[in-house]
């Protein structure tokens, strides 16, 4: 049976509205992660002194966090019977290291964004001044119009960089900070199964 787009949107909205964010006793948004085999929890390429979580684990966490605001505190509940006490500390360190690296990268992007937006704004302002000077003193209106368009392109790019793209970078920064300070709990898989049975 082929459904209309409107009907599909209604089904998705109904499913999303019934999917409330679970909170722990401290009011943190809960992300649940089930680990059946822990071989892929850490990246294979981070066997040194500072391990990081694998891209697959990070992707799952970030997709799970899309349901709530970037500034909300997070609690990560990791269910699994294959993780011992030594590995718990290693996995917590790996998770924090991953988000420290992302935070540092994001901080660099914010600095570059600020620098480029200032450069674009300065070029745009000088371009507008040049266009005004050409139109006032010169006898070539086509050149004045071309320089004016050139200047406005640079000004718009400065606005785009500073106000639009920078806000997306701030959202990413807030998400990194929340994952870094997340409360991480390791629980037995039986707790997850018991909870699933009680919910059904």
C-alpha positions as MATLAB code, in Angstrom:
seq = 'XXXXXXXXXXXXXXXXXXXXXXXXXXXXXXXXXXXXXXXXXXXXXXXXXXXXXXXXXXXXXXXXXXXXXXXXXXXXXXXXXXXXXXXXXXXXXXXXXXXXXXXXXXXXXXXXXXXXXXXXXXXXXXXXXXXXXXXXXXXXXXXXXXXXXXXXXXXXXXXXXXXXXXXXXXXXXXXXXXXXXXXXXXXXXXXXXXXXXXXX';
ca = [
       0.000    0.000    0.000;
       1.399    3.398   -0.999;
       0.835    6.128    1.593;
       0.664    9.830    0.942;
       3.447   12.116    2.165;
       0.998   13.831    4.517;
       0.052   10.502    6.107;
       3.715    9.541    6.510;
       4.448   12.892    8.198;
       1.584   12.263   10.630;
       2.936    8.785   11.459;
       6.427   10.137   12.082;
       5.082   12.994   14.228;
       2.999   10.554   16.301;
       6.000    8.294   16.813;
       8.298   11.214   17.742;
       5.792   12.746   20.176;
       5.516    9.461   22.098;
       9.307    9.324   22.403;
       9.873   11.429   25.525;
      13.360   12.102   26.826;
      14.098   10.023   29.915;
      15.708   11.882   32.819;
      17.725   10.628   35.777;
      17.264   11.718   39.404;
      19.468   14.800   38.762;
      17.373   15.958   35.785;
      19.948   14.907   33.198;
      18.786   13.615   29.821;
      19.545    9.882   29.631;
      21.207    8.168   26.691;
      21.162    4.373   26.874;
      23.838    2.298   25.210;
      23.855   -1.505   25.117;
      27.242   -3.181   24.662;
      27.097   -6.881   23.808;
      30.749   -7.108   22.689;
      33.162   -4.383   23.680;
      35.850   -4.965   21.022;
      34.652   -1.991   18.990;
      34.052    0.457   21.833;
      37.462    2.122   21.513;
      38.986    3.116   18.197;
      41.457    0.541   16.843;
      43.822    3.390   16.021;
      44.005    4.805   19.548;
      46.014    2.119   21.294;
      48.388    4.685   22.845;
      48.220    6.402   26.205;
      45.123    8.435   25.294;
      42.462    6.145   23.829;
      39.307    7.496   22.189;
      35.935    5.911   21.551;
      35.256    4.565   18.083;
      33.468    6.645   15.489;
      30.520    4.256   15.579;
      30.006    4.757   19.330;
      30.396    8.538   18.962;
      27.896    8.607   16.089;
      25.347    6.666   18.140;
      25.773    9.016   21.112;
      25.450   12.146   18.971;
      22.383   10.833   17.148;
      20.797    9.921   20.484;
      21.518   13.427   21.799;
      19.717   15.094   18.876;
      16.407   14.699   20.744;
      17.288   17.299   23.360;
      18.892   20.737   23.576;
      22.693   21.036   23.323;
      22.964   22.758   26.727;
      21.132   19.984   28.591;
      23.216   17.868   30.991;
      23.620   14.239   29.938;
      23.703   10.887   31.718;
      25.005    7.937   29.692;
      23.880    4.511   30.884;
      26.005    1.752   29.397;
      24.454   -1.695   29.765;
      26.719   -4.694   29.313;
      28.196   -7.743   31.035;
      31.450   -7.759   29.062;
      32.997   -4.639   30.640;
      35.145   -5.070   33.766;
      36.153   -2.358   36.274;
      39.489   -1.604   34.561;
      37.769   -1.212   31.215;
      35.142    1.116   32.727;
      37.815    3.698   33.565;
      39.427    3.221   30.151;
      36.095    3.740   28.376;
      35.257    6.845   30.426;
      38.695    8.272   29.573;
      38.182    7.360   25.903;
      34.816    9.091   25.789;
      36.153   12.239   27.461;
      39.254   12.289   25.219;
      37.087   12.060   22.103;
      35.069   15.114   23.142;
      38.159   17.038   24.295;
      39.573   16.614   20.794;
      36.305   17.703   19.215;
      36.121   20.695   21.548;
      39.666   21.768   20.616;
      38.860   21.419   16.912;
      35.657   23.405   17.395;
      37.519   26.129   19.280;
      39.919   26.481   16.350;
      36.981   26.704   13.946;
      35.401   29.467   16.064;
      38.655   31.469   15.981;
      39.000   31.045   12.208;
      35.347   31.961   11.778;
      35.843   35.197   13.718;
      39.015   36.078   11.794;
      37.463   35.412    8.373;
      34.271   37.288    9.205;
      36.285   40.364   10.311;
      38.427   40.202    7.150;
      35.332   39.885    4.944;
      33.631   42.795    6.743;
      36.691   45.036    6.357;
      36.993   44.196    2.643;
      33.261   44.863    2.217;
      33.454   48.233    3.996;
      36.463   49.307    1.922;
      34.618   48.136   -1.190;
      31.572   50.259   -0.354;
      33.836   53.260    0.310;
      35.552   52.668   -3.046;
      32.192   52.340   -4.819;
      31.004   55.632   -3.277;
      34.262   57.349   -4.249;
      34.077   56.035   -7.821;
      30.433   57.051   -8.221;
      31.057   60.511   -6.711;
      34.346   61.384   -8.455;
      34.439   59.039  -11.412;
      32.641   59.019  -14.685;
      32.276   55.234  -14.947;
      28.960   54.205  -13.325;
      29.359   50.586  -14.454;
      32.622   50.271  -12.489;
      30.994   51.831   -9.403;
      28.116   49.351   -9.665;
      30.517   46.388  -10.052;
      32.563   47.457   -7.014;
      29.345   47.979   -5.034;
      28.169   44.436   -5.826;
      31.630   43.100   -4.948;
      31.499   44.901   -1.579;
      28.022   43.650   -0.691;
      29.033   40.059   -1.476;
      31.854   40.351    1.063;
      29.582   41.988    3.656;
      26.970   39.276    3.246;
      29.644   36.599    3.605;
      30.802   38.270    6.853;
      27.226   38.239    8.175;
      26.785   34.612    7.138;
      30.038   33.544    8.817;
      29.556   35.483   12.029;
      25.838   35.151   12.703;
      24.752   31.936   10.978;
      27.714   29.559   10.842;
      29.086   30.691   14.204;
      25.812   29.781   15.933;
      26.074   26.225   14.548;
      29.643   26.004   15.845;
      28.467   27.168   19.286;
      25.800   24.447   19.332;
      28.501   21.878   18.534;
      30.740   23.340   21.277;
      27.947   23.110   23.869;
      27.268   19.504   22.881;
      30.983   18.639   23.306;
      31.056   20.243   26.748;
      27.952   18.330   27.843;
      29.368   15.011   26.663;
      32.667   15.775   28.422;
      30.925   16.389   31.757;
      28.348   13.615   31.305;
      27.608   11.262   34.161;
      28.507    7.766   32.953;
      27.023    4.668   34.580;
      27.911    1.062   33.798;
      25.012   -1.282   34.518;
      24.477   -5.027   34.026;
      22.622   -6.128   30.948;
      19.997   -7.796   33.172;
      18.862   -4.313   34.321;
      18.198   -3.347   30.697;
      16.262   -6.519   30.021;
      14.208   -6.151   33.212;
      13.408   -2.575   32.264;
      12.367   -3.592   28.739;
      10.042   -6.239   30.186;
       8.462   -3.757   32.630;
       7.873   -1.205   29.840;
       6.118   -3.713   27.582;
];
